[in-house]
């Protein structure tokens, strides 16, 4: 009887851990990228204006979109969907020319899997594994998106866009 009580006590102590583990999403959550919510603007080194909006998470998804301008003409549109899946947090991205002419194949968006997050930063990696995207909050009114590539076994990042919050 003593051994049965010890065994029951042992397994009952594991129950809260098992319940918590089942409720936690694998590979990131929307709280890891919450800092990108809102309306943002950036200017590229070439002088192109970029306007972006990220909606808050709702259910199993969070959406974002960007408009890239060359002067007063649209140059490129980008649609981003972040979805909670069995694989964890997944980012799917599609690009469009003016007229909503898709650049990627119809059913083949660029896909990125969540890699890691820290305070005000999150990293996704392309499914092919050769590219990483870093989202990083740099102040209360600024965040950047940087492109990462591997060199000598280390990931290095270069800013693509540095956004300022639109008030």
C-alpha positions, 0 to 999 in steps of 0.5 A: 500500500505504501508503494501505491501511495508513493506511485500515485503521489509521483504521477499526480505531481506530474499532472500539472506539468502535462496539462500545462505542456498540452496547452502551450503552443509549440514553437512560439506564440502571438505574444512573441510578435505582439510588438509589431501590431499597429501602423508603421512607416519606413523609408528604404535607403533608395528613398522608397516609402513603405507603409505597413499594418499588423492586426492583432492576433485573433484566434489562430492567426495574425495578419499584416500587409505592406505597401511599397511605393516608388514615388507616387506609384505602388511598386509592391504589395506584401501580405503576411499571415502568422498562423498557429499550427501543429508545427508552431507559429508559421509565417506565410508571405505572398508578394504582389505587383500592382493589379494584385499580380502574384509573384509566388505560385498560387498555392506556394507562399514563402513559409517561415517557421518560428525559431526563437524569441526574446524580449521584443525580438523574434526570429523565423527561418525559411522552410528551406533553412537558408534564410532567417527573418528577425523582427526586433523592437528597438524603442517604443516607437520603432522596430526593424525587420532584418534579413539573416544569412549564415556565414562561417556557421554564424547567423548575421542580420542586415536591416531590410526595413526600420519602421517608425510607429504612425501616431 
